[in-house]
Amino acid sequence: MGGRREATRAIALDSLNPIAHWQLGFSAVNYGNVAAAQRAFERVQALDPMFATGLIYLGISEVLNGQREQGVRHAVLGYELAPSVLSGQGMLLLTLLSTGDNARAADYAARFAERTDDPLRIGMMALAMRRGGKVALAAGIEQRLEDTPNDVRGVWYGRFLSRFGRGDISGALDAMERAGAGDGDLLYAGVLVSPLFDALRTQPRFQAALVRFHLENSPVRTGLSTRTR
């Protein structure tokens, strides 16, 4: 929770600092608290309407809170404001996938694929390509992830996403457990709140992992696929 404490201190020093509010929202996303995340990202937009990454994260938080059309609109607008910024690309893909817009997610992923070596983003791109029917493209970048050294930061979470995308549930859970265990990696719980991952919630290994990582009382356990607003 260090990120949340640091963001809270920064806001106490300067309540008009949009970056501090974004950091607060990002911390909330990572712990699956999408309601708190949306409040923080709404504050970011009020302070700086042209902060592209803030808009993308507002979009995914809105989608996960049931505001699907508005969320997609904000996420796409954020991307269009700064298409060369890499940090929001994975969240744009997750936003589209979480609403079932798989074809558009795959199209965006194909554009992004050669622009980054970040394993987490590559994993989300592979997942989007699989869901959108771009299987050959997905297979190529999936292999890039499997060939990446195990100690590269984010590689296990990237493998989790790509393996899940190709239907390898056991392999995906192996990678998730490695990511959450701290093998130079992190478990981004906010991603798992998405209804995209509902198929995992029936898996005993998934539920056991949430207990190990102190997420058993978070929205990740049940998901948000029935939430509407």
N, C-alpha and C positions, 0 to 999 in steps of 0.2 A: 504493500500500500504506500510505498515511498513516493511514487509519482503523485498520488492524490495529496499527500501532505505537502509536498513541494509546491504543487499548483495552488493549494489553499493559502500557503504563506505568501506566494507571489500575488495572489488576488488581494490579500489583506494589505499588501504594500501599495498596490495599484489596481483598483477595482475596474479600471477601464482598459486593462491590458488584454487584448483578444487572445494572444498566445497562451496566457495563463489559463483562461477559460477553456481554450481548446485542449490544453494538457489535462485539465480536470475532466473534461468529457472523454478524452482518450483513455484515461485511467478507469473511468466508469465503464466504458465499452469493454475493456480488457477483463473486467470482473463480472461481465454479464448484466450489469445494471443499466439497461438501455433507457429506462425512464429518466434517471439522473443524467445520463449522457445527452439525451435530447434537450433537457433544460440547459445544460452547459453550452451545447452547440447553437441553440437559439440565441443565447447571450452573445456568442461569438458573432453570429450574423448581424445582430443589432449593433454591435460595436464596429464591425468591419464587413459590410455587405459584399465586398469584392474579394474576401479571403477564400480562394478557390477550394483549398483542402477542407476548410471549415464547412463549406456548403456540401461537399461530398459526404462528410461524416454526419452532418445534419440529415442528409438524405437517407443514409442507411439506418440511423437511429429512428427516423420517422417510419420507415418501412417496418422495422422490427416492433414498433409500437402500433402498427395497424394502419398507418396513414400512407398507403401504398402509392397513390398517384402523386401526391405532393412530394413524397420521398424520392421517387424516381426523377421528378422534375428538378429537384434541388441537386441531386447527384449528377445528373447530366449537365446541368448548368455549371456546376463547379468544374467539371472536366473541360467544358467548352471555354471557360474563362482562362484556363491555363493547361492546355493539353500536353505540354512538355513536362509538367510536374509529375514525378513518379509516385509520390507518397500516397495519392488517393486512388491509384488505378485499381488496386485490389478491392477497395471498398466500393468502387463503382461497379465492378464485376459482381461482387456479393449482393449489392442492391438489386441489380437486374435479375440475378439468379434466384434471389429470395422472392421475387414476384412472378417467377416462371417465364421471364422473357429470355429464354435460353439462346435463341438465335442471335439477338442483339448482343448479348454478353459474349458469345463466341466471336462475333465480328470484331468487337472491341479487343478481345484477347489476342486475336490474330494481328491486330495493329501493334499491340504492346510487346509482343513476344521477343522481338529482337532488341528491345530498348533497355533491358535490365538483366542483371545477373543475380538479383535478390531471390533466394530460394522461396521465400514465402509468396512473393508475387508470382513467381513462375508456377508454383503449385496451384494458385487460384486460377491462373490462365489455363493450365492443363484441365482443371475441373470444368471451367467454362467451355472450353473447346469440346470436351467429351459430351457435355450436356447439350451443346448446340450442334452436334453432328460432325465436327471437324476432327475426326478420329486420327487421321494420319498426322496432322499437325500436332495433336495432343501427344501422340506416341513419341514424337521426336523430342519434345521438351520434357516429357516424363523421364526419358532416358538420361537427359542432362541432369535431372535431380538425383537419379539413382547413382550416377557416376560422380556426383559432388562428394568431396571428403566429408566424413561424418562429423567433423569438428567445426564445420562452417556454420556460423550463427544462422538459425532459421531453417536449416536443411530438414530437420525432422518434422517441423510443422508443414513445410512445403511438401514433403513426402506424404504426410497425412492427407493433405488436400488432394494431391494427384492420385494417390492410391484409392481414396474414397471415390473419386471421379470415375475411375475405371472399374469400380465394383469390387475391389479387393478389400473387403471389410476387415478381415483378420490383419492384413498388412497395414491398413490404415490405423487400426487400434494399436498395433505394435509401435508405429511412428508417433501416435498421440501420447502414448505412455512415455516414450523416450523424450519427447518435447517437454512434457509436464514434469519429468523427473529432473530437469535442469541440465541436460547434456549440451551445455552451451546454447540453450534454446529457451523458449517461453511457450506457455500454453495461452493463446489468445481466446479467452472464454467467450468474448463478445461475438466472435465469428460463429461459435457453436450454438448460440441462441437461435440462429436462423432456422426457419422450417426446412431449409435445404438439408439439414442434418437430422431430421426427425427419425430416419431409418436407424440411426445409431442408438436412439434412446431406449430401444427394446433390448439392447445388448447388455448382458450382465457385466462384461468387462468395462464397458463405457461407464455404467453406473458406479462400479467399484473404483474406477479411476477418479471420478468426481469426488468421492469420499476421500481418497488419498490426497487430492489437491485442494481439499476444503471448499469444494464447490457444490456440495450436496444440497445446500439450501438456496442456491442461486437459480435464476430462471433457466440456466442451462439444463437442469435436471428434467424439466417437463417441456421446455421449448415454448414458443410463443405463437404457434401456427393457428391457434383458435382466437387470437386476440384481434379485435376490430375496433376502429375508432372513426 
